[in-house]
Amino acid sequence: MHGLFIPAVSVLALRRGRLLTLRRSPAEEKAPGAWEVISGRIEPGEQPLEAAAREAREESGFDLRLDHRPIAAYRGEIAGSDMLVVAYRAEAPDGEPRLSEEHDAWDFVTLAEFAARCPFPRLVGVAAAAFETERAHLLVWEFRPAAGREAAFEAAYGAEGDWARLFRNDPEYLGTDLLRSAGGRYLTIDRWRSHAAFAAFRKRHGEAYAALDRRMEALTAHEAAIGTFDV
C-alpha cells in the first residue's frame, strides 16, 4: 500500500521555442548529474502556482510569466518517495539564469535534445505538452526611429520596454521581439495567445494604449503594420 504523495511542482520555461533545462549538482543526494527543469516541493500553506513562482525565482533567478492553468499533473518518484507533480508552462525572459546550489549548469534546448538527456520519461512527456501549447498569434510592425532617437526607441519598444510592460497586464500576452536591420529598419513582433486575446486587451485597456501611442509618436519617423500571423 502506497503512503502519502509528496506535493510538488515543475515549471517548463520556454524561450523562443527552446526549453530551460538545469543539471543537478553532483553534490545532490537525489539524481546527481540529471538534467531536469525547474521543480520543487509545495511548502505547507502554499498554492501550487505560488510554489511554481517561488521555485522559479530560487532555481533560476527569473520572475517568470507563468500560465495560470497547469498543463499536466503526473505521478513522479524520487529516492523511493511518491510525488504528485503539478506542471506549469512559462515564458522565460532574456538573460542568463542565476542558479542555486542545487544545479551546476543550464541550457536552452529543443524537445529532441531534452528527450535525449533527461532520464525522467514522464517529464519528457510533460515537456512535449508544453511545446505543443506554444502556438501564438503574432502582430508585426515596421518602424524607422526619428533621427537621434534610436536608443530611446529601442528602450521603449524592446522586450522590457513601455509597450511590453503595458501588455503584461494581460496573461494572454507572450512577449515581444525587437529586430533591427543594418539599414536602421526595425520590426517589432508582439506574441499573443490569439487574435481574440489581443482584441480583448485593446478593449479593456484602450485608454492606456492610446495614451502610450501618443507618447511614442516623438520616437518614430515611420511606422506601418506588416500583418498578423498565426504560428
N, CA, C and O of each residue as an XYZ file, in Angstrom:
924
protein
N       0.840     -1.179      0.000
C       0.000      0.000      0.000
C       0.881      1.236      0.000
O       1.862      1.326      0.737
N       0.493      2.215     -0.872
C       1.280      3.419     -1.005
C       1.013      4.351      0.158
O      -0.097      4.397      0.689
N       2.051      5.104      0.557
C       1.881      6.145      1.541
C       1.380      7.409      0.874
O       0.921      7.377     -0.268
N       1.466      8.522      1.585
C       1.009      9.793      1.056
C       1.943     10.275     -0.045
O       3.142      9.997     -0.026
N       1.376     11.003     -1.005
C       2.171     11.617     -2.060
C       2.793     12.911     -1.546
O       2.170     13.645     -0.779
N       4.011     13.183     -1.966
C       4.652     14.475     -1.708
C       4.187     15.448     -2.783
O       4.393     15.173     -3.965
N       3.574     16.568     -2.431
C       3.119     17.511     -3.450
C       4.291     18.328     -3.992
O       5.127     18.806     -3.226
N       4.346     18.483     -5.305
C       5.470     19.179     -5.927
C       4.998     19.879     -7.194
O       3.887     19.651     -7.671
N       5.859     20.731     -7.726
C       5.577     21.443     -8.976
C       6.783     21.315     -9.898
O       7.910     21.110     -9.447
N       6.529     21.437    -11.180
C       7.597     21.611    -12.161
C       7.201     22.762    -13.068
O       6.018     23.030    -13.280
N       8.217     23.441    -13.604
C       7.981     24.619    -14.439
C       8.712     24.433    -15.759
O       9.935     24.298    -15.787
N       7.960     24.427    -16.848
C       8.519     24.292    -18.188
C       8.652     25.694    -18.769
O       7.693     26.244    -19.311
N       9.850     26.269    -18.654
C      10.091     27.650    -19.071
C      10.671     27.660    -20.479
O      11.753     27.124    -20.720
N       9.943     28.274    -21.402
C      10.340     28.287    -22.807
C      10.739     29.686    -23.248
O      10.152     30.685    -22.832
N      11.745     29.728    -24.094
C      12.184     30.985    -24.702
C      12.402     30.739    -26.191
O      13.321     30.020    -26.583
N      11.558     31.336    -27.009
C      11.674     31.234    -28.470
C      11.814     29.784    -28.928
O      12.681     29.452    -29.736
N      10.951     28.939    -28.398
C      10.911     27.564    -28.848
C      11.952     26.648    -28.248
O      12.159     25.543    -28.751
N      12.618     27.076    -27.182
C      13.611     26.229    -26.517
C      13.315     26.204    -25.014
O      12.852     27.191    -24.442
N      13.591     25.065    -24.394
C      13.226     24.806    -23.001
C      14.425     25.016    -22.083
O      15.532     24.565    -22.375
N      14.190     25.707    -20.971
C      15.235     25.875    -19.965
C      15.427     24.569    -19.200
O      14.491     24.072    -18.574
N      16.630     24.018    -19.249
C      16.957     22.794    -18.527
C      18.087     23.082    -17.544
O      18.954     23.920    -17.797
N      18.060     22.377    -16.426
C      19.041     22.552    -15.361
C      19.657     21.205    -15.024
O      18.958     20.192    -14.986
N      20.964     21.188    -14.778
C      21.641     19.933    -14.408
C      21.857     19.901    -12.903
O      22.430     20.823    -12.322
N      21.384     18.814    -12.276
C      21.506     18.677    -10.831
C      22.975     18.557    -10.433
O      23.758     17.861    -11.078
N      23.319     19.241     -9.373
C      24.700     19.258     -8.901
C      25.161     17.862     -8.499
O      24.359     17.078     -7.992
N      26.444     17.531     -8.715
C      26.972     16.233     -8.269
C      26.858     16.033     -6.760
O      26.883     14.903     -6.272
N      26.732     17.134     -6.032
C      26.621     17.031     -4.575
C      25.217     16.662     -4.120
O      25.017     16.324     -2.953
N      24.230     16.722     -5.032
C      22.858     16.403     -4.654
C      22.720     14.906     -4.368
O      23.241     14.070     -5.105
N      22.016     14.589     -3.295
C      21.821     13.186     -2.916
C      20.906     12.467     -3.900
O      21.103     11.286     -4.186
N      19.897     13.185     -4.424
C      18.913     12.584     -5.322
C      19.224     12.948     -6.770
O      19.267     14.126     -7.125
N      19.436     11.949     -7.591
C      19.651     12.101     -9.037
C      20.730     13.107     -9.383
O      20.485     14.019    -10.173
N      21.938     12.965     -8.804
C      23.017     13.902     -9.153
C      23.373     13.798    -10.628
O      23.435     12.705    -11.190
N      23.610     14.962    -11.252
C      24.005     14.997    -12.652
C      22.864     14.885    -13.641
O      23.099     14.967    -14.847
N      21.631     14.701    -13.176
C      20.494     14.538    -14.088
C      20.026     15.900    -14.596
O      19.998     16.883    -13.855
N      19.662     15.935    -15.870
C      19.081     17.145    -16.460
C      17.575     17.137    -16.216
O      16.908     16.128    -16.443
N      17.050     18.261    -15.756
C      15.637     18.374    -15.411
C      15.163     19.784    -15.736
O      15.837     20.518    -16.459
N      14.016     20.159    -15.209
C      13.522     21.526    -15.325
C      13.367     22.091    -13.914
O      13.604     21.390    -12.930
N      12.978     23.331    -13.824
C      12.702     23.940    -12.518
C      11.652     23.091    -11.802
O      10.617     22.753    -12.375
N      11.932     22.754    -10.548
C      10.998     21.895     -9.822
C      11.248     21.997     -8.326
O      12.296     22.477     -7.892
N      10.281     21.544     -7.546
C      10.451     21.535     -6.105
C       9.146     21.221     -5.397
O       8.085     21.133     -6.015
N       9.249     21.056     -4.106
C       8.085     20.707     -3.302
C       7.212     21.925     -3.039
O       7.689     23.060     -3.010
N       5.932     21.665     -2.851
C       4.993     22.698     -2.413
C       5.081     22.797     -0.899
O       4.897     21.803     -0.197
N       5.361     23.982     -0.398
C       5.500     24.175      1.043
C       4.131     24.233      1.713
O       3.143     24.576      1.063
N       4.056     23.902      3.006
C       2.772     23.989      3.719
C       2.154     25.373      3.587
O       2.827     26.385      3.785
N       0.878     25.411      3.254
C       0.176     26.676      3.111
C       0.267     27.302      1.734
O      -0.426     28.284      1.467
N       1.109     26.763      0.840
C       1.266     27.313     -0.494
C       0.250     26.727     -1.463
O      -0.144     25.566     -1.350
N      -0.164     27.551     -2.414
C      -0.893     27.063     -3.574
C       0.135     26.616     -4.619
O       1.251     27.135     -4.637
N      -0.220     25.658     -5.493
C       0.753     25.180     -6.476
C       1.350     26.291     -7.343
O       2.551     26.274     -7.612
N       0.538     27.258     -7.785
C       1.057     28.336     -8.619
C       2.054     29.195     -7.848
O       3.056     29.642     -8.406
N       1.778     29.423     -6.574
C       2.716     30.179     -5.744
C       4.030     29.425     -5.603
O       5.102     30.027     -5.660
N       3.951     28.116     -5.419
C       5.161     27.308     -5.305
C       5.964     27.341     -6.605
O       7.193     27.402     -6.576
N       5.271     27.301     -7.740
C       5.964     27.342     -9.036
C       6.725     28.648     -9.200
O       7.872     28.642     -9.647
N       6.100     29.770     -8.844
C       6.778     31.066     -8.950
C       7.971     31.142     -8.012
O       9.028     31.651     -8.386
N       7.806     30.638     -6.796
C       8.913     30.663     -5.821
C      10.082     29.797     -6.291
O      11.235     30.226     -6.250
N       9.777     28.573     -6.738
C      10.846     27.689     -7.195
C      11.576     28.291     -8.400
O      12.790     28.143     -8.534
N      10.830     28.966     -9.272
C      11.462     29.604    -10.427
C      12.455     30.671     -9.987
O      13.558     30.753    -10.527
N      12.071     31.487     -9.012
C      12.996     32.516     -8.512
C      14.203     31.880     -7.845
O      15.333     32.319     -8.057
N      13.974     30.844     -7.037
C      15.070     30.234     -6.293
C      16.054     29.502     -7.204
O      17.262     29.542     -6.972
N      15.542     28.833     -8.239
C      16.408     27.971     -9.047
C      16.929     28.639    -10.316
O      17.909     28.175    -10.899
N      16.282     29.729    -10.752
C      16.733     30.385    -11.983
C      16.978     31.881    -11.826
O      17.649     32.488    -12.660
N      16.444     32.479    -10.769
C      16.543     33.923    -10.604
C      15.540     34.690    -11.438
O      15.508     35.920    -11.380
N      14.708     33.988    -12.222
C      13.737     34.641    -13.092
C      12.400     34.832    -12.379
O      11.948     33.956    -11.641
N      11.767     35.994    -12.610
C      10.353     36.168    -12.281
C       9.584     35.808    -13.542
O       9.379     36.648    -14.417
N       9.165     34.566    -13.626
C       8.583     34.046    -14.858
C       7.125     34.460    -15.012
O       6.402     34.629    -14.031
N       6.709     34.620    -16.279
C       5.293     34.800    -16.593
C       4.695     33.401    -16.732
O       4.807     32.756    -17.774
N       4.064     32.959    -15.663
C       3.506     31.607    -15.617
C       2.088     31.584    -16.152
O       1.283     32.460    -15.839
N       1.784     30.569    -16.966
C       0.388     30.311    -17.303
C      -0.337     29.905    -16.022
O       0.167     29.080    -15.260
N      -1.501     30.473    -15.784
C      -2.229     30.172    -14.546
C      -2.817     28.766    -14.545
O      -3.060     28.190    -13.485
N      -3.042     28.221    -15.729
C      -3.625     26.873    -15.816
C      -2.514     25.838    -15.948
O      -1.669     25.973    -16.833
N      -2.484     24.813    -15.103
C      -1.474     23.754    -15.262
C      -1.625     23.057    -16.606
O      -2.728     22.958    -17.143
N      -0.517     22.579    -17.142
C      -0.581     21.821    -18.395
C      -0.639     20.321    -18.130
O      -0.980     19.548    -19.025
N      -0.308     19.903    -16.908
C      -0.340     18.464    -16.598
C      -0.219     18.277    -15.090
O       0.246     19.162    -14.372
N      -0.645     17.110    -14.632
C      -0.387     16.642    -13.270
C      -0.021     15.171    -13.392
O      -0.743     14.405    -14.030
N       1.078     14.772    -12.797
C       1.552     13.407    -13.012
C       2.209     12.860    -11.745
O       2.626     13.607    -10.860
N       2.284     11.546    -11.694
C       2.937     10.868    -10.587
C       4.424     10.751    -10.875
O       4.831     10.268    -11.932
N       5.217     11.194     -9.933
C       6.662     11.059    -10.047
C       7.204     10.264     -8.871
O       6.475      9.933     -7.936
N       8.473      9.970     -8.934
C       9.114      9.231     -7.849
C      10.558      9.676     -7.757
O      11.245      9.796     -8.772
N      11.015      9.920     -6.549
C      12.410     10.271     -6.344
C      12.872      9.671     -5.021
O      12.242      9.857     -3.979
N      13.972      8.958     -5.087
C      14.545      8.300     -3.903
C      13.510      7.439     -3.192
O      13.486      7.388     -1.962
N      12.654      6.761     -3.955
C      11.683      5.846     -3.376
C      10.422      6.479     -2.851
O       9.554      5.774     -2.337
N      10.285      7.816     -2.965
C       9.091      8.507     -2.476
C       8.190      8.862     -3.645
O       8.658      9.327     -4.685
N       6.874      8.637     -3.466
C       5.908      9.002     -4.491
C       5.634     10.494     -4.440
O       5.499     11.072     -3.362
N       5.553     11.120     -5.617
C       5.276     12.547     -5.708
C       4.090     12.775     -6.637
O       3.928     12.058     -7.625
N       3.271     13.757     -6.331
C       2.244     14.234     -7.236
C       2.696     15.607     -7.709
O       2.752     16.556     -6.928
N       3.019     15.705     -9.003
C       3.649     16.901     -9.553
C       2.653     17.657    -10.429
O       2.056     17.085    -11.341
N       2.482     18.931    -10.146
C       1.660     19.816    -10.965
C       2.609     20.630    -11.844
O       3.516     21.291    -11.338
N       2.397     20.578    -13.164
C       3.324     21.197    -14.106
C       2.720     22.452    -14.717
O       1.549     22.478    -15.095
N       3.548     23.498    -14.806
C       3.135     24.768    -15.391
C       4.068     25.144    -16.538
O       5.257     24.823    -16.532
N       3.499     25.827    -17.509
C       4.282     26.374    -18.608
C       4.542     27.847    -18.327
O       3.707     28.521    -17.724
N       5.702     28.355    -18.763
C       6.037     29.752    -18.523
C       6.871     30.293    -19.678
O       7.476     29.535    -20.437
N       6.891     31.615    -19.795
C       7.755     32.298    -20.751
C       9.002     32.761    -20.012
O       8.905     33.466    -19.007
N      10.184     32.364    -20.508
C      11.442     32.776    -19.893
C      11.918     34.084    -20.507
O      11.900     34.222    -21.730
N      12.346     35.053    -19.694
C      12.842     36.317    -20.242
C      14.250     36.148    -20.807
O      14.876     35.100    -20.647
N      14.735     37.194    -21.467
C      16.109     37.180    -21.934
C      17.061     37.251    -20.735
O      16.658     37.597    -19.625
N      18.312     36.923    -20.979
C      19.305     36.944    -19.925
C      19.651     35.548    -19.436
O      18.984     34.568    -19.766
N      20.711     35.484    -18.641
C      21.164     34.198    -18.116
C      20.528     33.922    -16.757
O      20.384     34.837    -15.946
N      20.148     32.675    -16.499
C      19.616     32.336    -15.176
C      20.703     32.385    -14.111
O      21.886     32.215    -14.405
N      20.294     32.617    -12.895
C      21.190     32.550    -11.731
C      20.842     31.283    -10.963
O      19.771     31.184    -10.364
N      21.750     30.321    -10.986
C      21.460     29.007    -10.429
C      21.616     28.985     -8.917
O      22.415     29.726     -8.346
N      20.837     28.121     -8.284
C      21.014     27.849     -6.866
C      22.067     26.749     -6.711
O      22.623     26.264     -7.696
N      22.327     26.368     -5.472
C      23.314     25.314     -5.217
C      22.835     23.952     -5.702
O      23.633     23.020     -5.795
N      21.550     23.819     -6.012
C      21.022     22.525     -6.463
C      21.494     22.155     -7.869
O      21.496     20.976     -8.225
N      21.895     23.147     -8.675
C      22.253     22.897    -10.067
C      23.605     23.520    -10.390
O      24.001     24.522     -9.796
N      24.308     22.905    -11.347
C      25.630     23.420    -11.704
C      25.756     23.806    -13.178
O      26.826     24.240    -13.604
N      24.686     23.657    -13.966
C      24.727     24.030    -15.377
C      23.307     24.251    -15.879
O      22.343     23.738    -15.310
N      23.195     25.028    -16.960
C      21.888     25.294    -17.561
C      22.044     25.338    -19.076
O      23.145     25.495    -19.604
N      20.898     25.193    -19.767
C      20.900     25.259    -21.220
C      19.466     25.442    -21.698
O      18.529     24.994    -21.038
N      19.293     26.096    -22.838
C      18.003     26.147    -23.515
C      18.075     25.179    -24.685
O      18.941     25.318    -25.550
N      17.173     24.193    -24.725
C      17.289     23.097    -25.682
C      15.963     22.859    -26.396
O      14.905     23.301    -25.947
N      16.048     22.152    -27.516
C      14.849     21.710    -28.224
C      14.234     20.525    -27.478
O      14.843     19.970    -26.563
N      13.032     20.151    -27.878
C      12.384     18.995    -27.259
C      13.194     17.726    -27.507
O      13.341     16.904    -26.603
N      13.718     17.557    -28.712
C      14.506     16.363    -29.016
C      15.765     16.309    -28.162
O      16.144     15.242    -27.679
N      16.412     17.447    -27.975
C      17.621     17.480    -27.139
C      17.293     17.162    -25.688
O      18.055     16.474    -25.009
N      16.154     17.666    -25.211
C      15.759     17.376    -23.829
C      15.460     15.892    -23.654
O      15.861     15.289    -22.658
N      14.757     15.304    -24.622
C      14.433     13.881    -24.545
C      15.697     13.025    -24.508
O      15.717     11.968    -23.877
N      16.748     13.481    -25.183
C      17.984     12.705    -25.232
C      18.767     12.767    -23.929
O      19.525     11.848    -23.620
N      18.594     13.843    -23.156
C      19.420     13.991    -21.957
C      18.664     13.802    -20.643
O      19.292     13.577    -19.608
N      17.325     13.888    -20.658
C      16.563     13.782    -19.416
C      16.262     12.321    -19.094
O      15.753     11.604    -19.956
N      16.560     11.859    -17.881
C      16.325     10.454    -17.540
C      14.920     10.163    -17.008
O      14.641      9.044    -16.580
N      14.038     11.161    -17.033
C      12.700     11.003    -16.459
C      11.663     11.002    -17.583
O      11.284     12.072    -18.059
N      11.192      9.821    -18.022
C      10.280      9.757    -19.178
C       9.005     10.570    -19.011
O       8.550     11.202    -19.965
N       8.414     10.567    -17.806
C       7.180     11.333    -17.624
C       7.434     12.827    -17.808
O       6.593     13.538    -18.359
N       8.577     13.296    -17.354
C       8.902     14.711    -17.514
C       9.105     15.063    -18.981
O       8.749     16.161    -19.410
N       9.668     14.152    -19.747
C       9.812     14.379    -21.187
C       8.426     14.512    -21.833
O       8.217     15.357    -22.703
N       7.490     13.673    -21.399
C       6.134     13.762    -21.923
C       5.475     15.085    -21.589
O       4.763     15.654    -22.416
N       5.706     15.577    -20.383
C       5.150     16.869    -19.995
C       5.799     17.987    -20.809
O       5.126     18.938    -21.206
N       7.095     17.873    -21.054
C       7.773     18.868    -21.890
C       7.166     18.906    -23.286
O       7.007     19.979    -23.867
N       6.832     17.746    -23.820
C       6.193     17.697    -25.133
C       4.866     18.448    -25.111
O       4.526     19.138    -26.072
N       4.117     18.317    -24.019
C       2.847     19.037    -23.897
C       3.080     20.545    -23.844
O       2.297     21.315    -24.401
N       4.157     20.966    -23.175
C       4.469     22.392    -23.097
C       4.802     22.948    -24.475
O       4.360     24.043    -24.824
N       5.574     22.207    -25.258
C       5.886     22.649    -26.616
C       4.624     22.676    -27.471
O       4.466     23.553    -28.320
N       3.737     21.730    -27.252
C       2.520     21.648    -28.056
C       1.636     22.874    -27.854
O       0.924     23.281    -28.772
N       1.676     23.463    -26.663
C       0.832     24.628    -26.384
C       1.469     25.921    -26.840
O       0.858     26.981    -26.706
N       2.685     25.870    -27.378
C       3.368     27.112    -27.754
C       2.940     27.579    -29.154
O       3.767     27.784    -30.042
N       1.652     27.736    -29.314
C       1.123     28.361    -30.516
C       0.837     29.818    -30.191
O       0.486     30.146    -29.057
N       0.982     30.680    -31.165
C       0.852     32.102    -30.871
C       0.283     32.853    -32.060
O       0.334     32.392    -33.201
N      -0.258     34.020    -31.759
C      -0.722     34.970    -32.759
C       0.262     36.129    -32.747
O       0.482     36.734    -31.698
N       0.855     36.450    -33.887
C       1.902     37.467    -33.984
C       1.363     38.729    -34.641
O       0.645     38.670    -35.638
N       1.724     39.870    -34.063
C       1.453     41.169    -34.661
C       2.796     41.794    -35.018
O       3.634     42.018    -34.145
N       2.998     42.076    -36.310
C       4.308     42.535    -36.794
C       4.175     43.959    -37.332
O       3.311     44.249    -38.160
N       5.059     44.849    -36.836
C       5.098     46.243    -37.263
C       6.498     46.602    -37.733
O       7.490     46.060    -37.246
N       6.563     47.523    -38.686
C       7.837     48.066    -39.170
C       7.978     49.513    -38.706
O       7.011     50.274    -38.715
N       9.204     49.889    -38.298
C       9.463     51.244    -37.812
C      10.779     51.779    -38.353
O      11.700     51.031    -38.680
N      10.830     53.110    -38.436
C      12.096     53.837    -38.538
C      12.082     54.879    -37.428
O      11.208     55.745    -37.406
N      13.039     54.806    -36.508
C      13.058     55.787    -35.420
C      13.355     57.199    -35.936
O      13.978     57.370    -36.984
N      12.906     58.188    -35.195
C      13.265     59.563    -35.500
C      14.781     59.730    -35.330
O      15.406     59.049    -34.517
N      15.348     60.638    -36.103
C      16.800     60.848    -36.079
C      17.276     61.160    -34.663
O      16.738     62.039    -33.990
N      18.286     60.427    -34.230
C      18.853     60.634    -32.907
C      18.071     60.017    -31.775
O      18.476     60.141    -30.619
N      16.945     59.342    -32.067
C      16.124     58.762    -31.002
C      16.185     57.234    -30.996
O      15.319     56.581    -30.413
N      17.196     56.668    -31.637
C      17.282     55.211    -31.757
C      17.342     54.518    -30.394
O      16.637     53.537    -30.162
N      18.181     55.028    -29.499
C      18.317     54.382    -28.189
C      17.009     54.440    -27.405
O      16.605     53.459    -26.780
N      16.352     55.597    -27.445
C      15.079     55.733    -26.734
C      14.018     54.831    -27.358
O      13.194     54.253    -26.649
N      14.038     54.710    -28.691
C      13.089     53.823    -29.364
C      13.299     52.378    -28.929
O      12.338     51.684    -28.597
N      14.554     51.919    -28.928
C      14.835     50.536    -28.534
C      14.407     50.271    -27.101
O      13.894     49.195    -26.793
N      14.615     51.252    -26.218
C      14.224     51.076    -24.821
C      12.705     50.981    -24.677
O      12.205     50.245    -23.825
N      11.973     51.723    -25.507
C      10.510     51.754    -25.386
C       9.840     50.571    -26.064
O       8.791     50.111    -25.611
N      10.441     50.067    -27.160
C       9.787     49.048    -27.964
C      10.383     47.646    -27.787
O       9.913     46.694    -28.411
N      11.396     47.513    -26.955
C      12.035     46.219    -26.750
C      11.263     45.315    -25.802
O      10.158     45.635    -25.364
N      11.881     44.171    -25.495
C      11.211     43.131    -24.704
C      10.891     43.571    -23.284
O      10.017     42.985    -22.645
N      11.583     44.598    -22.771
C      11.317     45.092    -21.418
C      10.860     46.540    -21.451
O      10.926     47.234    -20.437
N      10.395     47.005    -22.608
C      10.052     48.402    -22.769
C       8.647     48.764    -22.333
O       7.936     47.968    -21.720
N       8.263     50.007    -22.671
C       6.972     50.544    -22.240
C       5.804     49.728    -22.768
O       4.853     49.450    -22.038
N       5.877     49.340    -24.052
C       4.778     48.556    -24.610
C       4.662     47.194    -23.932
O       3.563     46.751    -23.601
N       5.800     46.535    -23.729
C       5.773     45.213    -23.105
C       5.202     45.286    -21.693
O       4.445     44.408    -21.279
N       5.567     46.339    -20.951
C       5.041     46.467    -19.585
C       3.531     46.675    -19.592
O       2.830     46.165    -18.719
N       3.029     47.421    -20.572
C       1.578     47.579    -20.670
C       0.913     46.255    -21.032
O      -0.097     45.886    -20.432
N       1.468     45.539    -22.004
C       0.876     44.277    -22.443
C       0.863     43.236    -21.330
O      -0.017     42.376    -21.299
N       1.824     43.305    -20.420
C       1.908     42.293    -19.357
C       0.773     42.382    -18.354
O       0.682     41.548    -17.452
N      -0.090     43.368    -18.490
C      -1.297     43.385    -17.676
C      -2.264     42.282    -18.084
O      -3.259     42.041    -17.401
N      -1.976     41.616    -19.190
C      -2.852     40.554    -19.685
C      -2.091     39.228    -19.702
O      -1.020     39.153    -20.305
N      -2.616     38.172    -19.055
C      -1.910     36.884    -19.020
C      -1.804     36.206    -20.381
O      -1.029     35.263    -20.535
N      -2.578     36.673    -21.386
C      -2.522     36.065    -22.713
C      -1.396     36.631    -23.575
O      -1.162     36.140    -24.679
N      -0.706     37.642    -23.092
C       0.455     38.206    -23.790
C       1.661     37.301    -23.564
O       1.925     36.892    -22.433
N       2.402     36.983    -24.643
C       3.505     36.029    -24.563
C       4.884     36.651    -24.692
O       5.880     35.996    -24.385
N       4.968     37.899    -25.139
C       6.286     38.510    -25.233
C       6.459     39.314    -26.514
O       5.627     39.259    -27.420
N       7.555     40.060    -26.571
C       7.875     40.925    -27.707
C       9.319     40.704    -28.135
O      10.210     40.570    -27.296
N       9.544     40.667    -29.436
C      10.890     40.650    -30.012
C      11.084     41.910    -30.829
O      10.184     42.320    -31.563
N      12.254     42.532    -30.711
C      12.604     43.717    -31.481
C      13.786     43.370    -32.372
O      14.846     42.984    -31.878
N      13.610     43.505    -33.680
C      14.633     43.149    -34.659
C      15.096     44.407    -35.390
O      14.291     45.288    -35.690
N      16.401     44.486    -35.675
C      16.958     45.653    -36.363
C      17.789     45.198    -37.547
O      18.599     44.279    -37.427
N      17.590     45.844    -38.699
C      18.396     45.554    -39.881
C      19.587     46.500    -39.924
O      19.632     47.493    -39.197
N      20.549     46.184    -40.783
C      21.737     47.027    -40.913
C      21.380     48.424    -41.400
O      22.104     49.377    -41.112
N      20.280     48.564    -42.130
C      19.885     49.860    -42.661
C      19.079     50.721    -41.704
O      18.587     51.778    -42.098
N      18.935     50.297    -40.470
C      18.197     51.088    -39.496
C      16.708     50.836    -39.474
O      15.963     51.578    -38.834
N      16.264     49.807    -40.158
C      14.855     49.421    -40.152
C      14.610     48.478    -38.983
O      15.425     47.596    -38.709
N      13.496     48.662    -38.297
C      13.155     47.830    -37.151
C      11.845     47.096    -37.412
O      10.957     47.595    -38.102
N      11.750     45.899    -36.843
C      10.493     45.169    -36.786
C      10.199     44.844    -35.326
O      11.096     44.434    -34.589
N       8.952     45.024    -34.906
C       8.517     44.502    -33.607
C       7.585     43.335    -33.863
O       6.752     43.375    -34.769
N       7.735     42.294    -33.053
C       6.870     41.115    -33.137
C       6.266     40.905    -31.750
O       6.950     40.477    -30.820
N       4.985     41.210    -31.628
C       4.265     41.012    -30.367
C       3.527     39.681    -30.441
O       2.789     39.429    -31.393
N       3.727     38.823    -29.426
C       3.165     37.478    -29.428
C       2.034     37.384    -28.400
O       2.202     37.720    -27.227
N       0.878     36.916    -28.878
C      -0.303     36.728    -28.044
C      -0.828     35.318    -28.236
O      -0.487     34.650    -29.212
N      -1.650     34.869    -27.313
C      -2.252     33.544    -27.430
C      -3.150     33.448    -28.666
O      -3.204     32.410    -29.325
N      -3.845     34.531    -28.968
C      -4.783     34.520    -30.081
C      -5.106     35.950    -30.462
O      -4.823     36.888    -29.717
N      -5.714     36.106    -31.658
C      -6.173     37.434    -32.064
C      -7.252     37.929    -31.113
O      -7.297     39.114    -30.782
N      -8.122     37.022    -30.673
C      -9.193     37.411    -29.754
C      -8.628     37.938    -28.438
O      -9.192     38.859    -27.846
N      -7.507     37.357    -27.972
C      -6.898     37.808    -26.727
C      -6.395     39.246    -26.861
O      -6.583     40.063    -25.960
N      -5.756     39.547    -27.994
C      -5.266     40.911    -28.199
C      -6.428     41.891    -28.332
O      -6.384     42.989    -27.777
N      -7.460     41.499    -29.063
C      -8.620     42.373    -29.224
C      -9.275     42.662    -27.875
O      -9.690     43.791    -27.617
N      -9.369     41.651    -27.016
C      -9.961     41.848    -25.691
C      -9.093     42.774    -24.847
O      -9.610     43.594    -24.089
N      -7.773     42.642    -24.979
C      -6.862     43.546    -24.261
C      -7.085     44.987    -24.702
O      -7.185     45.883    -23.864
N      -7.165     45.220    -26.028
C      -7.368     46.580    -26.537
C      -8.669     47.169    -25.995
O      -8.745     48.361    -25.696
N      -9.676     46.330    -25.876
C     -10.964     46.818    -25.373
C     -10.868     47.204    -23.902
O     -11.412     48.228    -23.488
N     -10.180     46.391    -23.116
C     -10.067     46.664    -21.677
C      -9.124     47.813    -21.379
O      -9.365     48.580    -20.447
N      -8.058     47.948    -22.151
C      -7.005     48.927    -21.852
C      -6.872     49.970    -22.966
O      -5.781     50.481    -23.219
N      -7.989     50.277    -23.625
C      -7.943     51.187    -24.766
C      -7.377     52.555    -24.434
O      -6.601     53.098    -25.220
N      -7.742     53.130    -23.291
C      -7.266     54.463    -22.938
C      -5.757     54.464    -22.696
O      -5.047     55.350    -23.172
N      -5.272     53.465    -21.952
C      -3.833     53.386    -21.686
C      -3.060     53.131    -22.974
O      -1.970     53.673    -23.158
N      -3.616     52.308    -23.872
C      -2.972     52.022    -25.154
C      -2.863     53.293    -25.988
O      -1.801     53.584    -26.538
N      -3.953     54.053    -26.085
C      -3.954     55.272    -26.877
C      -3.011     56.321    -26.294
O      -2.325     57.019    -27.041
N      -2.971     56.436    -24.972
C      -2.094     57.411    -24.335
C      -0.626     57.087    -24.597
O       0.172     57.981    -24.876
N      -0.275     55.802    -24.505
C       1.108     55.410    -24.769
C       1.452     55.603    -26.236
O       2.566     56.012    -26.563
N       0.516     55.315    -27.114
C       0.745     55.507    -28.543
C       1.054     56.972    -28.845
O       1.954     57.265    -29.632
N       0.316     57.891    -28.228
C       0.577     59.323    -28.429
C       1.949     59.709    -27.887
O       2.660     60.509    -28.495
N       2.316     59.142    -26.748
C       3.612     59.468    -26.148
C       4.777     58.970    -26.982
O       5.860     59.554    -26.954
N       4.556     57.881    -27.732
C       5.616     57.289    -28.545
C       5.804     57.980    -29.898
O       6.777     57.704    -30.601
N       4.881     58.877    -30.269
C       4.944     59.491    -31.595
C       6.258     60.222    -31.830
O       6.755     60.241    -32.956
N       6.829     60.820    -30.796
C       8.070     61.574    -30.953
C       9.270     60.679    -31.239
O      10.316     61.168    -31.664
N       9.133     59.386    -31.013
C      10.260     58.469    -31.199
C      10.345     57.902    -32.609
O      11.383     57.353    -32.979
N       9.295     58.015    -33.401
C       9.261     57.338    -34.694
C       9.048     58.316    -35.840
O       8.254     59.252    -35.745
N       9.784     58.072    -36.938
C       9.595     58.837    -38.167
C       8.677     58.101    -39.139
O       8.085     58.716    -40.026
N       8.562     56.796    -38.972
C       7.729     55.979    -39.862
C       7.291     54.731    -39.113
O       8.079     54.139    -38.375
N       6.044     54.330    -39.297
C       5.575     53.051    -38.781
C       4.491     52.508    -39.703
O       3.702     53.260    -40.274
N       4.472     51.184    -39.834
C       3.486     50.552    -40.708
C       3.223     49.149    -40.210
O       4.148     48.441    -39.812
N       1.970     48.747    -40.231
C       1.600     47.381    -39.858
C       1.967     46.438    -40.993
O       1.511     46.622    -42.122
N       2.791     45.423    -40.706
C       3.150     44.418    -41.703
C       2.048     43.370    -41.829
O       1.715     42.949    -42.937
N       1.485     42.950    -40.706
C       0.414     41.969    -40.755
C       0.329     41.164    -39.472
O       1.110     41.371    -38.544
N      -0.630     40.242    -39.425
C      -0.800     39.343    -38.295
C      -0.667     37.914    -38.796
O      -1.062     37.588    -39.916
N      -0.101     37.067    -37.939
C       0.227     35.691    -38.347
C      -0.051     34.738    -37.203
O       0.237     35.053    -36.049
N      -0.608     33.576    -37.510
C      -0.795     32.513    -36.534
C       0.274     31.454    -36.757
O       0.457     30.972    -37.875
N       0.982     31.093    -35.685
C       2.072     30.114    -35.799
C       1.866     29.014    -34.785
O       2.670     28.085    -34.709
